[in-house]
């Protein structure tokens, strides 16, 4: 099964709905831009996309990303304006990663607790 791009079927969708194909294209690009934004912001540990499934943050990769960003933080030149701004951005990113890691660990603890109580 070969996946098809929306470019191949947006005219048919526009015809079925009765709108201009550019409206369908705008809707599709808006929807997937919001999906990409949700995935890149990692506000939550799971994101459900209808017809595609659930995307979840992997704990091991998140831990590696935290280590990588902390290492990067140590190598920045904090005394320059550009380096200072990168330091602030990296610290915010690390904080967000650590918050998500806490959510993942809480979820794992709740699952383990549920399994213990179930038995």
GROMACS elastic network, one bead per residue, 0.5 to 0.9 nm:
[ bonds ]
;  ai    aj funct       b0    kb
    4     7     6  0.80864   500
    4     8     6  0.67775   500
    4     9     6  0.81551   500
    5     8     6  0.57995   500
    5     9     6  0.75555   500
    5    10     6  0.89949   500
    6     9     6  0.54911   500
    6    10     6  0.56617   500
    6    25     6  0.79136   500
    6    28     6  0.78532   500
    7    10     6  0.56146   500
    7    11     6  0.78981   500
    7    25     6  0.80083   500
    8    11     6  0.74454   500
    8    12     6  0.84582   500
    9    12     6  0.53188   500
    9    13     6  0.63605   500
    9    14     6  0.87011   500
   10    13     6  0.50180   500
   10    14     6  0.60308   500
   10    15     6  0.85098   500
   10    21     6  0.61916   500
   10    22     6  0.86226   500
   10    24     6  0.63113   500
   10    25     6  0.68244   500
   11    14     6  0.50425   500
   11    15     6  0.61038   500
   11    16     6  0.86042   500
   11    20     6  0.82470   500
   11    21     6  0.55059   500
   11    22     6  0.89613   500
   11    24     6  0.81988   500
   12    15     6  0.50555   500
   12    16     6  0.61399   500
   12    17     6  0.85938   500
   12    21     6  0.85282   500
   13    16     6  0.51020   500
   13    17     6  0.60943   500
   13    18     6  0.82143   500
   13    19     6  0.85308   500
   13    21     6  0.78537   500
   13    24     6  0.73995   500
   14    17     6  0.52262   500
   14    18     6  0.55970   500
   14    19     6  0.50454   500
   14    20     6  0.58275   500
   14    21     6  0.51263   500
   14    22     6  0.84749   500
   14    23     6  0.78838   500
   14    24     6  0.62218   500
   15    19     6  0.65798   500
   15    20     6  0.77997   500
   15    21     6  0.79073   500
   16    19     6  0.81568   500
   17    20     6  0.89921   500
   19    22     6  0.83651   500
   19    23     6  0.67392   500
   19    24     6  0.75536   500
   20    23     6  0.54629   500
   20    24     6  0.69854   500
   21    24     6  0.51352   500
   21    25     6  0.62414   500
   21    26     6  0.86564   500
   22    26     6  0.60760   500
   22    27     6  0.85350   500
   23    26     6  0.50782   500
   23    27     6  0.61471   500
   23    28     6  0.86277   500
   24    27     6  0.50811   500
   24    28     6  0.61700   500
   24    29     6  0.85916   500
   25    28     6  0.51756   500
   25    29     6  0.61032   500
   25    30     6  0.84627   500
   26    29     6  0.51974   500
   26    30     6  0.59548   500
   26    31     6  0.84912   500
   27    30     6  0.51262   500
   27    31     6  0.60892   500
   27    32     6  0.86636   500
   28    31     6  0.51708   500
   28    32     6  0.62362   500
   28    33     6  0.84628   500
   29    32     6  0.53172   500
   29    33     6  0.59450   500
   29    34     6  0.86026   500
   30    33     6  0.51224   500
   30    34     6  0.63046   500
   30    35     6  0.87336   500
   31    34     6  0.52816   500
   31    35     6  0.63787   500
   31    36     6  0.88102   500
   32    36     6  0.60530   500
   32    37     6  0.83853   500
   33    36     6  0.50798   500
   33    37     6  0.60657   500
   33    38     6  0.85754   500
   34    38     6  0.60972   500
   34    39     6  0.85631   500
   35    38     6  0.51178   500
   35    39     6  0.61886   500
   35    40     6  0.86220   500
   35    47     6  0.85042   500
   35    49     6  0.76449   500
   36    39     6  0.50727   500
   36    40     6  0.60584   500
   36    41     6  0.84881   500
   37    40     6  0.51908   500
   37    41     6  0.59700   500
   37    42     6  0.85034   500
   38    41     6  0.52973   500
   38    42     6  0.61744   500
   38    43     6  0.70178   500
   38    44     6  0.84437   500
   38    47     6  0.75161   500
   39    42     6  0.54384   500
   39    43     6  0.80870   500
   39    44     6  0.88082   500
   39    46     6  0.88936   500
   39    47     6  0.72568   500
   39    55     6  0.82070   500
   40    43     6  0.85262   500
   41    44     6  0.84232   500
   41    96     6  0.87351   500
   42    45     6  0.66389   500
   42    46     6  0.83215   500
   42    47     6  0.86776   500
   42    57     6  0.78153   500
   42    96     6  0.80951   500
   42    97     6  0.80763   500
   42   100     6  0.74558   500
   43    46     6  0.87541   500
   43    96     6  0.80578   500
   43   100     6  0.73586   500
   44    47     6  0.70325   500
   44    56     6  0.85298   500
   44    57     6  0.84063   500
   44   100     6  0.68555   500
   44   103     6  0.81452   500
   45    55     6  0.82995   500
   45    56     6  0.55279   500
   45    57     6  0.53225   500
   45    58     6  0.84573   500
   45   100     6  0.65178   500
   45   101     6  0.85199   500
   45   103     6  0.71950   500
   45   104     6  0.67380   500
   46    54     6  0.65114   500
   46    55     6  0.55732   500
   46    57     6  0.65469   500
   47    53     6  0.84146   500
   47    54     6  0.55521   500
   47    55     6  0.51591   500
   47    56     6  0.63498   500
   47    57     6  0.89141   500
   48    52     6  0.78637   500
   48    53     6  0.57701   500
   48    55     6  0.62383   500
   48    56     6  0.86128   500
   49    52     6  0.54029   500
   49    53     6  0.53915   500
   49    54     6  0.61126   500
   49    55     6  0.77378   500
   50    53     6  0.61191   500
   50    54     6  0.82723   500
   52    55     6  0.87740   500
   57    60     6  0.89609   500
   57    61     6  0.78886   500
   57    62     6  0.72294   500
   57   100     6  0.85412   500
   57   104     6  0.83407   500
   58    61     6  0.54654   500
   58    62     6  0.61597   500
   58    63     6  0.87062   500
   58   104     6  0.87250   500
   59    62     6  0.50743   500
   59    63     6  0.61713   500
   59    64     6  0.86681   500
   59   101     6  0.68107   500
   59   104     6  0.70347   500
   59   105     6  0.84985   500
   60    63     6  0.51489   500
   60    64     6  0.62884   500
   60    65     6  0.86631   500
   61    64     6  0.50136   500
   61    65     6  0.61162   500
   61    66     6  0.86392   500
   62    66     6  0.62341   500
   62    67     6  0.87003   500
   62    97     6  0.68140   500
   62    98     6  0.84739   500
   62   100     6  0.84471   500
   62   101     6  0.70499   500
   63    66     6  0.51233   500
   63    67     6  0.63251   500
   63    68     6  0.86055   500
   63    97     6  0.82730   500
   63    98     6  0.84824   500
   63   101     6  0.76462   500
   64    67     6  0.51260   500
   64    68     6  0.60349   500
   64    69     6  0.85717   500
   65    69     6  0.60575   500
   65    70     6  0.84939   500
   65    94     6  0.83865   500
   65    97     6  0.79433   500
   66    69     6  0.52352   500
   66    70     6  0.61151   500
   66    71     6  0.85495   500
   66    93     6  0.85991   500
   66    94     6  0.59252   500
   66    95     6  0.89565   500
   66    97     6  0.65742   500
   66    98     6  0.74215   500
   67    70     6  0.51592   500
   67    71     6  0.61524   500
   67    72     6  0.85719   500
   67    94     6  0.89234   500
   68    71     6  0.51368   500
   68    72     6  0.61544   500
   68    73     6  0.85788   500
   69    73     6  0.59737   500
   69    74     6  0.86611   500
   69    90     6  0.66688   500
   69    91     6  0.83253   500
   69    93     6  0.81008   500
   69    94     6  0.67089   500
   70    74     6  0.64286   500
   70    75     6  0.89268   500
   70    90     6  0.80439   500
   70    91     6  0.82125   500
   70    94     6  0.73645   500
   71    74     6  0.52537   500
   71    75     6  0.66679   500
   72    75     6  0.52367   500
   72    76     6  0.66092   500
   72    87     6  0.89934   500
   72    90     6  0.81989   500
   73    76     6  0.55614   500
   73    77     6  0.89398   500
   73    86     6  0.83235   500
   73    87     6  0.62084   500
   73    90     6  0.66411   500
   73    91     6  0.76653   500
   74    77     6  0.84949   500
   74    87     6  0.89959   500
   75    78     6  0.88721   500
   76    79     6  0.88513   500
   76    83     6  0.58737   500
   76    84     6  0.80622   500
   76    86     6  0.77425   500
   76    87     6  0.69556   500
   77    80     6  0.61989   500
   77    81     6  0.89522   500
   77    82     6  0.83554   500
   77    83     6  0.50841   500
   77    84     6  0.72545   500
   77    87     6  0.85066   500
   78    81     6  0.75390   500
   78    82     6  0.80661   500
   78    85     6  0.82896   500
   78    86     6  0.83400   500
   78    87     6  0.67597   500
   79    82     6  0.85938   500
   79    83     6  0.67216   500
   79    84     6  0.64434   500
   80    83     6  0.51316   500
   80    84     6  0.59605   500
   80    85     6  0.86293   500
   81    84     6  0.51013   500
   81    85     6  0.63192   500
   81    86     6  0.87088   500
   82    85     6  0.52677   500
   82    86     6  0.62973   500
   82    87     6  0.86156   500
   83    86     6  0.50558   500
   83    87     6  0.60570   500
   83    88     6  0.87045   500
   84    88     6  0.63527   500
   84    89     6  0.87233   500
   85    88     6  0.51652   500
   85    89     6  0.62411   500
   85    90     6  0.85597   500
   86    89     6  0.50429   500
   86    90     6  0.59543   500
   86    91     6  0.84598   500
   87    90     6  0.51562   500
   87    91     6  0.60876   500
   87    92     6  0.86241   500
   88    91     6  0.51843   500
   88    92     6  0.62953   500
   88    93     6  0.86825   500
   89    92     6  0.51934   500
   89    93     6  0.62297   500
   89    94     6  0.87062   500
   90    94     6  0.61135   500
   90    95     6  0.85346   500
   91    94     6  0.50816   500
   91    95     6  0.61280   500
   91    96     6  0.86388   500
   92    95     6  0.50554   500
   92    96     6  0.62247   500
   92    97     6  0.86181   500
   93    96     6  0.51337   500
   93    97     6  0.61565   500
   93    98     6  0.86201   500
   94    97     6  0.50093   500
   94    98     6  0.60980   500
   94    99     6  0.85937   500
   95    98     6  0.51487   500
   95    99     6  0.62402   500
   95   100     6  0.87384   500
   96    99     6  0.51085   500
   96   100     6  0.63184   500
   96   101     6  0.86022   500
   97   100     6  0.51749   500
   97   101     6  0.61176   500
   97   102     6  0.86853   500
   98   102     6  0.61887   500
   98   103     6  0.86735   500
   99   102     6  0.51145   500
   99   103     6  0.64143   500
   99   104     6  0.87996   500
  100   104     6  0.62710   500
  100   105     6  0.86630   500
  101   104     6  0.50469   500
  101   105     6  0.61935   500
  101   106     6  0.85697   500
  102   105     6  0.50669   500
  102   106     6  0.60625   500
  102   107     6  0.85261   500
  103   106     6  0.50705   500
  103   107     6  0.61377   500
  103   108     6  0.86371   500
  104   107     6  0.50746   500
  104   108     6  0.62361   500
  104   109     6  0.86522   500
  105   108     6  0.50391   500
  105   109     6  0.61577   500
  105   110     6  0.86230   500
  106   109     6  0.50377   500
  106   110     6  0.61478   500
  106   111     6  0.86016   500
  107   110     6  0.51083   500
  107   111     6  0.61853   500
  107   112     6  0.86170   500
  108   111     6  0.51210   500
  108   112     6  0.61806   500
  108   113     6  0.85573   500
  109   112     6  0.51028   500
  109   113     6  0.60631   500
  109   114     6  0.85239   500
  110   113     6  0.50005   500
  110   114     6  0.60473   500
  110   115     6  0.85844   500
  111   114     6  0.50442   500
  111   115     6  0.62029   500
  111   116     6  0.86822   500
  112   115     6  0.50927   500
  112   116     6  0.62470   500
  112   117     6  0.86863   500
  113   116     6  0.51228   500
  113   117     6  0.62103   500
  113   118     6  0.85152   500
  114   117     6  0.51726   500
  114   118     6  0.60029   500
  114   119     6  0.87734   500
  115   118     6  0.50680   500
  115   119     6  0.64825   500
  116   119     6  0.55289   500
